[in-house]
Amino acid sequence: MLRWRNLVAVLCIVLSLVATGVEAQRFDQQPVPLGIAMETYAYAYPVKFMKLNIQGKDVLMAYMDVLPTGKANGKVVVLMHGKNFFGNYWRKTVRFLSENGFRVVVPDQIGFGKSTKADIQYSFHLLAQNTKRLLDLLDVEEAAIVGHSMGGMLATRFALMYPSTTTRLVLENPIGLEDWRIKVPFVPIEGAYQSILKYTQEGIRNYHKTYYVKWKDEYDEYVQVHYRWTLSGEYPRLAWASALTFEMIYTQPVVYEFPAVRTPTLLVIGQEDRTTLGRGSVTPEVLATLGQYPELGKKAAAAIPDAKLVEMENVGHIPHLEAPEQFHRELLLFLK
């Protein structure tokens, strides 16, 4: 009877942890599968869903809509995540902006985070349109659009498609500042899919370490999310969606359209960033010419008519994680 009571007690604790949004990972400290919809992974703010029908498929787009905690200034900021991330990695920036009076909308794009991993034809036009539909649902007529990494490509596309909606454009170490098709061999979707299926914890961590100048244990959270996805029985579906979005990034550059951007733009460039596609498929000589962010940032700032460039020394691909105080200071100055 005592053994049975102990078992019941443990079960109650586990159910309580799940009910309150605390992950089982924190309970037993062992890598456990994470569903590809991240059901047991708690975001810092409540998550809601918008229903969409895309190419004949019913999908759900997850988002956080965070109201100001400081004196409201009537302004809205939209935060767009990178390819290997999801909305919750913006949580420090969300808190900072909310405390400074902004309403903050943080979508997980279709194919990412808590949103549906749909087998569809992905495009930046489609993701921008989905985001505009979300803003319409939330009765947001104008917003500053902030994009990191892949989100920078999407933010640029959004500003081009919806200039009257976009009050400010902020590009934080955006990828797509160069056209990889010129130097990086094309990889068919099937090839990218097979590569993603083979991801290991060590490989994921080694890649994430390239994002930062100095690795911190707190960054391992994002490694564990990716690794635990690979343990899920649904991982092949996520891997296929990831391969589809990889092709989107490779085949749909926005760099040639920078001169058409008419929105005041802030470029924040961590100077140690060397992120590029095709790292393992080009020669060392070619690789040395790719992802040169100090040079790429200057070229982008010169191409965008009303752009301000902030170069952050000793910072890599994710300033809002690696140097949040400096990033937030520049962001707030620009938004105000």
C-alpha positions as CSV (number, residue, x, y, z in Angstrom):
1,M,0.0,0.0,0.0
2,L,2.9,2.4,0.8
3,R,4.5,1.7,-2.5
4,W,1.2,2.4,-4.3
5,R,0.8,5.7,-2.4
6,N,4.3,6.8,-3.4
7,L,3.5,6.0,-7.0
8,V,0.3,8.0,-6.9
9,A,2.2,10.9,-5.3
10,V,4.8,11.0,-8.0
11,L,2.1,10.8,-10.7
12,C,0.3,13.8,-9.1
13,I,3.5,15.8,-9.1
14,V,4.1,15.1,-12.8
15,L,0.5,16.0,-13.7
16,S,0.8,19.2,-11.7
17,L,4.0,20.1,-13.6
18,V,2.4,19.6,-16.9
19,A,-0.7,21.5,-15.9
20,T,1.3,24.5,-14.9
21,G,3.4,24.5,-18.1
22,V,6.6,23.3,-16.5
23,E,8.3,20.9,-18.7
24,A,9.0,17.2,-17.8
25,Q,12.6,18.0,-18.8
26,R,13.0,20.1,-15.6
27,F,11.5,17.3,-13.5
28,D,13.8,14.4,-14.3
29,Q,16.7,16.2,-16.1
30,Q,16.7,13.6,-18.8
31,P,16.2,14.4,-22.5
32,V,12.6,13.5,-23.3
33,P,10.8,13.9,-26.6
34,L,9.2,17.2,-27.3
35,G,6.2,17.3,-29.5
36,I,6.6,19.3,-32.7
37,A,3.8,21.6,-31.6
38,M,5.8,22.3,-28.3
39,E,2.7,21.4,-26.2
40,T,4.7,21.0,-23.0
41,Y,7.1,23.9,-23.6
42,A,5.9,27.0,-21.7
43,Y,6.2,30.4,-23.4
44,A,6.8,33.4,-21.2
45,Y,3.4,34.9,-22.1
46,P,0.0,33.4,-23.0
47,V,-0.2,31.8,-26.5
48,K,-3.2,32.2,-28.7
49,F,-3.9,30.7,-32.1
50,M,-5.3,32.0,-35.4
51,K,-7.0,29.6,-37.8
52,L,-6.0,29.7,-41.4
53,N,-6.6,27.7,-44.5
54,I,-3.6,27.6,-46.7
55,Q,-3.4,25.7,-50.0
56,G,-6.4,23.6,-48.9
57,K,-5.0,22.8,-45.5
58,D,-6.3,23.9,-42.1
59,V,-3.5,25.2,-40.0
60,L,-3.0,27.1,-36.7
61,M,-0.7,30.1,-36.3
62,A,0.5,30.7,-32.8
63,Y,1.2,34.1,-31.4
64,M,1.7,36.1,-28.2
65,D,-0.1,39.5,-27.9
66,V,1.5,41.3,-24.9
67,L,0.0,44.6,-23.7
68,P,2.1,47.4,-22.1
69,T,3.0,47.1,-18.5
70,G,4.4,50.6,-18.5
71,K,2.6,53.7,-19.5
72,A,1.0,52.9,-22.9
73,N,2.3,54.9,-25.8
74,G,-0.2,53.5,-28.4
75,K,2.5,51.9,-30.5
76,V,2.8,48.3,-31.6
77,V,5.9,46.3,-32.3
78,V,5.9,42.9,-34.2
79,L,8.9,40.6,-33.5
80,M,9.7,38.1,-36.2
81,H,11.9,35.0,-35.3
82,G,14.7,33.3,-37.2
83,K,14.6,29.9,-38.8
84,N,16.2,28.0,-36.0
85,F,14.1,29.7,-33.3
86,F,10.6,30.6,-32.3
87,G,8.8,33.4,-30.6
88,N,9.7,32.7,-27.0
89,Y,13.4,33.5,-27.6
90,W,12.2,37.2,-27.8
91,R,11.0,37.1,-24.2
92,K,13.5,39.6,-22.8
93,T,12.8,42.0,-25.6
94,V,9.1,41.6,-25.1
95,R,9.4,42.4,-21.4
96,F,11.6,45.4,-22.2
97,L,9.3,46.8,-24.8
98,S,6.2,46.2,-22.7
99,E,7.7,48.0,-19.8
100,N,8.4,50.9,-22.1
101,G,4.8,51.2,-23.1
102,F,4.6,49.2,-26.3
103,R,2.1,46.5,-27.3
104,V,4.1,43.5,-28.6
105,V,2.9,40.9,-31.1
106,V,5.1,37.8,-31.5
107,P,3.9,35.3,-34.1
108,D,5.3,31.8,-34.6
109,Q,5.2,31.6,-38.4
110,I,3.5,28.6,-40.0
111,G,6.1,25.8,-39.9
112,F,7.8,27.0,-36.7
113,G,7.4,27.0,-33.0
114,K,3.9,26.2,-31.7
115,S,2.3,26.7,-35.2
116,T,1.3,23.9,-37.6
117,K,4.2,22.2,-39.4
118,A,2.4,22.3,-42.7
119,D,3.3,20.5,-45.9
120,I,2.8,23.5,-48.2
121,Q,4.6,25.7,-50.6
122,Y,6.3,28.3,-48.4
123,S,7.2,31.8,-49.5
124,F,8.0,35.0,-47.7
125,H,5.0,36.6,-49.5
126,L,2.8,34.0,-47.8
127,L,4.3,34.4,-44.4
128,A,4.0,38.2,-44.7
129,Q,0.4,37.9,-45.7
130,N,-0.3,35.6,-42.7
131,T,1.2,38.2,-40.4
132,K,-0.9,40.9,-42.0
133,R,-4.0,38.8,-41.4
134,L,-3.0,38.4,-37.8
135,L,-2.6,42.2,-37.4
136,D,-6.0,42.7,-39.0
137,L,-7.5,40.2,-36.5
138,L,-5.9,42.1,-33.7
139,D,-7.1,45.5,-35.1
140,V,-3.6,46.7,-35.5
141,E,-3.3,49.2,-38.3
142,E,0.3,50.2,-37.9
143,A,3.3,48.6,-36.4
144,A,7.1,48.6,-36.2
145,I,8.4,45.4,-37.7
146,V,11.5,43.8,-36.2
147,G,13.1,40.8,-37.8
148,H,16.0,38.7,-36.7
149,S,17.9,36.3,-39.1
150,M,15.3,34.7,-41.4
151,G,12.9,37.1,-39.8
152,G,14.8,39.9,-41.3
153,M,14.1,38.6,-44.8
154,L,10.4,38.2,-43.8
155,A,10.3,41.7,-42.2
156,T,11.8,43.2,-45.4
157,R,9.2,41.4,-47.5
158,F,6.4,42.6,-45.2
159,A,7.6,46.2,-45.4
160,L,7.7,46.0,-49.2
161,M,4.2,44.5,-49.4
162,Y,2.6,46.6,-46.7
163,P,4.4,50.0,-46.5
164,S,1.4,51.8,-45.0
165,T,1.3,49.3,-42.2
166,T,5.0,49.4,-41.4
167,T,6.1,52.5,-39.4
168,R,9.6,51.3,-38.7
169,L,11.7,48.4,-39.9
170,V,14.4,46.9,-37.7
171,L,16.7,44.2,-39.2
172,E,18.8,42.4,-36.6
173,N,21.6,40.4,-38.2
174,P,19.3,39.4,-41.1
175,I,20.3,36.6,-43.3
176,G,19.8,37.2,-47.1
177,L,22.1,40.1,-47.3
178,E,23.8,38.2,-50.1
179,D,22.5,35.9,-52.9
180,W,23.7,32.4,-51.9
181,R,22.6,31.0,-55.3
182,I,25.7,32.5,-56.9
183,K,28.2,30.5,-54.8
184,V,26.3,27.8,-52.9
185,P,25.2,24.6,-54.7
186,F,21.5,24.0,-54.8
187,V,20.2,21.2,-52.5
188,P,16.9,19.7,-53.5
189,I,14.2,19.5,-50.8
190,E,14.7,15.7,-50.5
191,G,18.4,16.2,-49.8
192,A,17.8,18.8,-47.1
193,Y,15.2,16.6,-45.5
194,Q,17.5,13.7,-45.3
195,S,20.2,15.9,-43.7
196,I,17.8,17.3,-41.1
197,L,16.7,13.8,-40.2
198,K,20.3,13.0,-39.2
199,Y,20.6,15.9,-36.7
200,T,22.3,14.9,-33.4
201,Q,22.6,16.8,-30.1
202,E,26.3,17.4,-30.7
203,G,25.8,18.6,-34.2
204,I,23.0,21.0,-33.2
205,R,25.0,22.4,-30.3
206,N,28.1,22.9,-32.5
207,Y,26.1,24.8,-35.0
208,H,24.4,27.0,-32.3
209,K,27.8,27.8,-30.9
210,T,28.7,29.6,-34.2
211,Y,26.0,32.1,-33.3
212,Y,27.8,33.6,-30.3
213,V,31.2,35.0,-29.5
214,K,31.2,33.4,-26.1
215,W,28.9,30.5,-25.3
216,K,26.8,30.6,-22.1
217,D,24.9,27.7,-20.6
218,E,21.6,29.5,-21.0
219,Y,21.9,29.3,-24.7
220,D,21.7,25.5,-24.5
221,E,17.9,25.8,-24.0
222,Y,17.5,26.2,-27.7
223,V,19.8,23.3,-28.4
224,Q,17.7,21.1,-26.2
225,V,14.5,22.1,-27.9
226,H,15.9,21.1,-31.3
227,Y,17.4,17.9,-30.0
228,R,14.2,16.8,-28.2
229,W,12.2,17.4,-31.4
230,T,14.4,14.7,-33.0
231,L,13.2,12.3,-30.3
232,S,9.5,12.8,-31.2
233,G,7.7,10.3,-33.4
234,E,6.4,13.3,-35.4
235,Y,9.9,14.6,-36.1
236,P,9.9,13.6,-39.8
237,R,6.9,16.0,-40.4
238,L,8.9,18.9,-38.8
239,A,12.0,17.9,-40.8
240,W,10.0,18.1,-44.0
241,A,8.6,21.5,-43.2
242,S,12.1,22.7,-42.2
243,A,13.5,21.5,-45.6
244,L,10.7,23.4,-47.4
245,T,11.6,26.6,-45.5
246,F,15.3,26.1,-46.3
247,E,14.4,26.1,-50.0
248,M,12.4,29.3,-49.4
249,I,15.4,31.0,-47.9
250,Y,17.7,29.9,-50.7
251,T,15.5,30.6,-53.7
252,Q,13.8,33.9,-52.5
253,P,16.4,36.6,-51.9
254,V,15.3,40.1,-50.9
255,V,18.7,41.7,-51.2
256,Y,17.9,43.1,-54.7
257,E,14.9,44.9,-53.4
258,F,16.5,46.9,-50.6
259,P,16.4,50.1,-52.7
260,A,12.6,49.8,-52.9
261,V,12.2,49.9,-49.1
262,R,10.6,53.2,-48.2
263,T,10.3,52.7,-44.4
264,P,12.9,54.2,-42.0
265,T,15.2,51.2,-41.2
266,L,17.6,50.3,-38.5
267,L,20.2,47.7,-39.2
268,V,21.8,46.1,-36.1
269,I,24.8,44.0,-37.1
270,G,26.8,41.9,-34.7
271,Q,30.3,42.2,-36.2
272,E,31.5,38.7,-35.4
273,D,28.6,37.0,-37.2
274,R,29.6,34.8,-40.1
275,T,26.2,33.0,-40.6
276,T,25.7,31.6,-44.1
277,L,23.9,28.8,-46.0
278,G,25.9,26.0,-47.5
279,R,28.7,26.0,-44.9
280,G,29.4,22.3,-45.6
281,S,29.0,22.3,-49.3
282,V,31.5,24.9,-50.5
283,T,35.3,25.0,-50.5
284,P,37.1,26.9,-47.7
285,E,38.1,29.5,-50.2
286,V,34.5,30.2,-51.1
287,L,33.3,30.0,-47.5
288,A,35.7,32.7,-46.6
289,T,33.8,35.1,-48.9
290,L,30.4,34.3,-47.4
291,G,28.7,35.7,-44.3
292,Q,31.0,38.6,-44.0
293,Y,28.6,40.7,-41.9
294,P,30.7,43.8,-41.3
295,E,30.9,44.3,-45.1
296,L,27.3,43.0,-45.8
297,G,25.8,45.4,-43.2
298,K,27.5,48.4,-44.8
299,K,26.2,47.4,-48.2
300,A,22.7,46.9,-47.0
301,A,22.6,50.2,-45.2
302,A,23.8,51.9,-48.4
303,A,21.2,50.2,-50.5
304,I,18.2,51.0,-48.2
305,P,17.3,54.7,-48.8
306,D,16.5,55.7,-45.2
307,A,18.7,53.4,-43.1
308,K,20.7,53.7,-40.0
309,L,23.5,51.2,-39.3
310,V,24.5,50.2,-35.7
311,E,27.6,48.0,-35.6
312,M,27.9,46.0,-32.4
313,E,31.5,44.9,-31.7
314,N,32.3,41.6,-30.2
315,V,28.8,40.3,-30.8
316,G,27.6,37.5,-33.0
317,H,24.4,36.5,-34.8
318,I,21.9,37.2,-32.0
319,P,22.4,40.6,-30.3
320,H,19.2,40.4,-28.4
321,L,20.4,37.3,-26.6
322,E,24.2,38.0,-26.5
323,A,24.1,41.8,-25.8
324,P,20.5,42.5,-24.8
325,E,21.1,45.8,-23.0
326,Q,22.9,47.4,-25.9
327,F,20.4,46.0,-28.4
328,H,17.4,47.2,-26.4
329,R,19.0,50.7,-26.0
330,E,19.4,51.1,-29.8
331,L,16.0,49.6,-30.5
332,L,14.2,51.9,-28.1
333,L,16.1,55.0,-29.4
334,F,15.1,54.1,-32.9
335,L,11.4,53.3,-32.1
336,K,11.0,56.6,-30.2
